[in-house]
Amino acid sequence: MAIDRHKHMLQRYNKERQRNVLATHGDHEFVVVLDNLKAGFNVPKIFRSAEAFGAREVHLVNIGPFDPAPAKGAFRKVPARFHDHFEPCCQDLRRQGYQLFMLEPEGEKALSDCALPQKCAFILGHEEFGLSFDRAEFPEIRSLYIPHLGSVQSLNVSIAASIVMYEYVRQWGKQDA
């Protein structure tokens, strides 16, 4: 039974990934980089938010097949870029003029206090293991945190992604396509 579900999920993923090549950029210049996330429900939920907030694209670093159903069709609407490792993704984004920001609980600056540039790339890592790369090797990446109350150390990664996308849209407003 579990094998049948997994096989069905892979078929659905492959079909949606083929449709993704027709996806068009959103209204905004920001991109989301998902670095080494578990390929569970968070990845498709982030695609759903990326579509809702007009992301240009989503980069997936070392993320295997996932069930696209929770994305509610957004995986075929938001361009996905697939990378085996973080460094080529980072180099590509820097060549395109993106300022990179990573979100982490102990970030250097609060998201709410940061004037975001138009071309931002928001990097979100694995909830338990963090980012796949050594921070010291990428000193140009700025570190942000989302202020919150309570005793939890961090927010769910799909919630954090939605908050950072909302903040970008709040600062930049509706863009003409």
N, C-alpha and C positions, 0 to 999 in steps of 0.2 A: 504494500500500500504506500509506504513512504517513498519507495523507488518510483512508483507511478507519479506521485505528486512532484517529485524532483524532476522527472523527465518532462512532465507537462510544463513546469516552471521554466526549464531550459528552452523548450520550444517557444514559449511565449516571449522569453527574453530575446532569443535570436530573431524572432519575427519583428519585435519592437525595435531592436538594434538596427535592423535593415531599414526600417521606416525612419529611424533617426537621421539618416543621411539627408533626408529632405527637410529637416528642421531648419527654421530660420532664426536669426538673432533677435533677441528681445529689444525693447525700446531703450534700454540703458546700456552703458559701457562696462558695468561691473561683471566680473566672472566669479564663479565659486570653484574652488579647488578642494576636492574631497580626497584626502591623503590617507590611504590605507584603512579606510573604514570597513567594518564588517558589512558584507553585502546583504544585510537584512532589510528591515523596514525603513531604516533611516535614509538610505540612499534614494529610494523612490519618493519618499516624502519631501526630501530636499529638492528633487526635480519639480515636484508639485509647487513648492514655494517659489522656486526659481522662475517658473512660468508665470505665476501670479504677480511677481514683482518685476518682470521684464528683464531677467538676466540675459546677457549676451550669450553666454554658454556655461556649461559645467564641465570641468576637467576631473577625470577620475584617475587617480594614481594607485596602481596595484589593487584594483577592486574587481573581483570576479563577477560572474553572472548573479543577477538579483531578480526577484519577482517584480516586474514593472506594474503590477495591478494597483498597489497603493498610490502610484503616481497619477492615477485617474486620467491617463492619456498624455500627461506632460512630458514623458520620456520621448514621445515622438515629436514634440513641439520645440523643445529646448535642445540646441546642438550639444552633443556630448563629444568630448575629446578624450581619448584613452591613452594612458601612459603607463609603462611598466615601472618607471622610477621617477622620483620627484625632480631631479636635476634637469632633465630635458624639458619638462613642463615649465619649470622656473625660467630657464633660458629663453624659451619661446615667448613667454609672457613679458619678460623684460625687453626683448627685442621689439615687441609690439607697444612698448611704452607704459606698461602697467606698473603701478606701485603695489607691492605685495604686503599684505597684512595677515598675520596669523592670530587666531583667537585662542587664548589660553587663560585659565583662572588667575594666574599670577602675572598678567600682562603689564606692560609698561604704562599704558594710558587707557583710560576709560573710553569706550566706544562713544559715549555721549559727549565727551570732551574733544573729540577728534574731528577736524574739518577734513572730510574725505575728498580725495581728488576724483575727477570724473572717471579716470581709468584705474579702477581698483581691482585687485584680485584678493578674495577672502579665502584663506586656507583654514580648513577644519580637519582636525585629526581624529584618530580613534579615541573613543571615550575612555578606554582603560589604559591604552599604551601610548597615547599621544601621537606625535608626528613621526614619520618614518625617517626623517633626516636629522643630522646633527645641526642644531641651531647655529653653532659657531661657524659652520661652513657657509652660512647665508646671512651675513651681518646686515645686509640691506633690507631684510624683511622686518617690518615693524610689528610690534606685539601689542595687541589690544585685549581688553577684558570687558565683559558685560557686567556692570554693577548689579548686584541683587542682594536681597535680604535673606535671612534664614541661615541655617547651618549647613546646607548642602554645599559641597565644594564647587560644583559646576552644574550647568544646565545640560539637558539632553542635546545632542549635537544637531538634531533637526530643528529643535526650538531655537538654539543659538544661531543657526543659519538663517532662520526666518527673521530673527531680531536684527541681525546685521544687514540683511537685505532691506528690511523696513527702514532702518536708519539711513541707508544710502538713498532710498527713494524719498524719504522725508527731507534730506538735505538737497537733493538734486531736482525734486519735483518730477512731474510728468514730462517726459522727453518726446519730441516728435520723431516718429519712425522714419 
